[in-house]
Structure formats: structure tokens, C-alpha cells
Amino acid sequence: MIKIFFTTLLFILANVLIWYQLNSQLVWKWAEGYKSMLIMSLLGIPISLLLWYCTKIGYVAFGNLWAVRFFGFATSMLIFPIMTYFYLGEPMTMKVILTLGLAVIIMLLQLI
């Protein structure tokens, strides 16, 4: 169970970094131009390492790769709308709320 918890934390951290990597250009002026592409490209290294560890630890914890994939997908579906709402003010519509609920259901199904 501790490995599933650790996998979840790593997925959360990776997805937060991915959000910044891809969407900083929409939030801050300094990230709009091509100069920020070097920083965003360098973020790919820790993101790749985190996702590699998520896969490694998650595979041991769940015993199959499908559960890791679904868990990673659901984690990203939870992080993205929260950060997008916080930074860009995009509303939590009924469609977004239902998608968040489905992401939680996907995660819970992997724990069965």
C-alpha cells in the first residue's frame, strides 16, 4: 500500500511539473517567447525520471501495467483542471466536475 501511495505522490508531482512546462506560456509574460523553451525543455528531464519511477514502483505495487497507466491518466485528469482553474480562472463546469468524478472512479477501480 505504501508503494501505491508513493506512486500517487510521484504522479501528482510529475503532472504539476507537466502543467507548468506546457502552460506557463499562458500564465506569465516571461514564458511567452522562445527563450523559455530552454527551461521548458530542461523540465523534460525530471518529468521523465518521475514518470519512469512511477511506472517502476507502480508496476510492483499493482502487479500489472494497465493499472499504472489508468492511475497515471486519472491523476493527470485531477491535476489539470485544478491548476487551470487556479491559474487561468477557467470555470469548473458540470462537464469538468463529472470528468473529475470519473477520474476518481478510475483511481478507485485500480485499488480493487
Secondary structure in CASP SS format (residue, H / E / C, confidence):
PFRMAT SS
TARGET T0000
AUTHOR 0000-0000-0000
METHOD secondary structure of the structure
MODEL  1
M C 1.00
I H 1.00
K H 1.00
I H 1.00
F H 1.00
F H 1.00
T H 1.00
T H 1.00
L H 1.00
L H 1.00
F H 1.00
I H 1.00
L H 1.00
A H 1.00
N H 1.00
V H 1.00
L H 1.00
I H 1.00
W H 1.00
Y H 1.00
Q H 1.00
L H 1.00
N H 1.00
S H 1.00
Q H 1.00
L H 1.00
V H 1.00
W C 1.00
K H 1.00
W H 1.00
A H 1.00
E C 1.00
G C 1.00
Y C 1.00
K C 1.00
S H 1.00
M H 1.00
L H 1.00
I H 1.00
M H 1.00
S H 1.00
L H 1.00
L H 1.00
G H 1.00
I H 1.00
P H 1.00
I H 1.00
S H 1.00
L H 1.00
L H 1.00
L H 1.00
W H 1.00
Y H 1.00
C H 1.00
T H 1.00
K H 1.00
I H 1.00
G H 1.00
Y H 1.00
V H 1.00
A H 1.00
F H 1.00
G C 1.00
N C 1.00
L H 1.00
W H 1.00
A H 1.00
V H 1.00
R H 1.00
F H 1.00
F H 1.00
G H 1.00
F H 1.00
A H 1.00
T H 1.00
S H 1.00
M H 1.00
L H 1.00
I H 1.00
F H 1.00
P H 1.00
I H 1.00
M H 1.00
T H 1.00
Y H 1.00
F H 1.00
Y H 1.00
L H 1.00
G C 1.00
E C 1.00
P C 1.00
M C 1.00
T C 1.00
M H 1.00
K H 1.00
V H 1.00
I H 1.00
L H 1.00
T H 1.00
L H 1.00
G H 1.00
L H 1.00
A H 1.00
V H 1.00
I H 1.00
I H 1.00
M H 1.00
L H 1.00
L H 1.00
Q H 1.00
L C 1.00
I C 1.00
END
